[in-house]
Amino acid sequence: MAWPLSGIPVHRGGWKRDLRLTDDAFRKNIGSYVFQCSLATLTVFIVLIVLDASLQTAIIDSLGASSFIVFTAPNAFSARTRSLLGGYAVGMTTGISCSLLAGVLGHEGTSDWSTIIIIMGSLAVGLSIFLMVITDTEHPPAAGLALAFILNSWNFTTVIVVFSAPILLFLMKTLFKKYIRDLV
């Protein structure tokens, strides 16, 4: 049902339902909410201990988004093992490739460096999305990871630690599979 002449849908429960502070299921499942958010916290904590988060902020940002997906919607398409690990592999490979290409085209400090970074960053995101879609490995945070490899300096250790993050997410999800459920 829509408001007359506006096309705005009217939701069941009306505006009062939209003003609620918590999810209706929260009170009935508070243990699941606390447990699963604690698992996400622990997983991110472990990765941040290993990788100096203060120097790799853009690269680490994707981990927060991936943790949200895996621990609040473990049955979602993008939380599947193929999407999580494959998406990270695609995002990292695309970002690293575009970063290396940027280094061939110019170097930091030259007048055209910001243009190269803009072009390579855009290419990394677009190409990673394309590759994820055609390989059925869609994991949205991994497209952001591709961009992060353009914007941040990285080395081989960064690559290993960043790829270990989705592996750790996968292991935590698998280990606690019977205790976690979709919260969203």
Protein Blocks (a to p, Z undefined) as FASTA:
>chain_A
ZZehklpacdehijmlmmpmbdfklmmmmmmmmmmmmmmmmmmmmmmmmpcfklmmmmmm
mmmmmmmmmmmmmmbmklpmklmmmmmmmmmmmmmmmmmmmmmmpcehiaklmmmmmmmm
mmmmmmmmmmmmmnopacfklmmmmmmmmmpccdfklmmmmmmmmmmmmmmmmmmmmmgc
cfZZ
